[in-house]
């Protein structure tokens, strides 16, 4: 039985593992079959995710050997995440801080600044 996990989830999972250092540049990542079993999804879901990750420059394939984390992948993920942080997370945080009446001091204390 397969779970209802989309290819986007697998893309995020691989990117997160690159960011966390679980997958390092040049390291082999799970094969399509291995990832499909691990995530309990159809192999085509993994193929689609890996194609997208390749198009983003995060992974590459060596025919007959497997998929590997691309050189520069960590920096690419960091850049993507920083952009999302500035474009999405900070505006949401600002709205929430205002809505909840959180003071600058409270925010600094919680963030350890």
C-alpha positions, 0 to 999 in steps of 0.5 A, a space after each residue: 500500500 502506498 501513502 498519499 505523499 506527493 513528489 513535493 514532500 520528497 523534494 523537501 525531504 532531500 533538501 532538508 537532509 542536504 541542509 542538515 548535513 545528512 546528505 553531503 555533496 558527492 554522496 550517493 542518495 537512496 535509489 528510486 526503489 530504496 526511496 519508494 520503499 522508505 517513503 511507501 510511495 510508487 517509484 514514479 513519485 520518486 522519479 518525478 521528485 528526483 527529476 525536479 531535484 536534478 533540474 534545480 541542480 541539487 542532485 545528479 545521476 551517474 548512469 548505472 550507479 545512482 543519484 548523488 548530491 551535486 557540488 554546490 547543493 548545500 549553498 543552493 538549498 541555503 539560498 532557496 531557504 533564505 529567500 523563502 524566509 525573507 519572502 514568506 516567513 518574516 512577513 507572516 511572523 510580523 503579522 503574528 507578532 502584531 496580532 498577538 501583541 508580542 513586544 520586541 523584548 519578548 521576541 528578542 528573549 524567545 529568539 535568544 538575541 
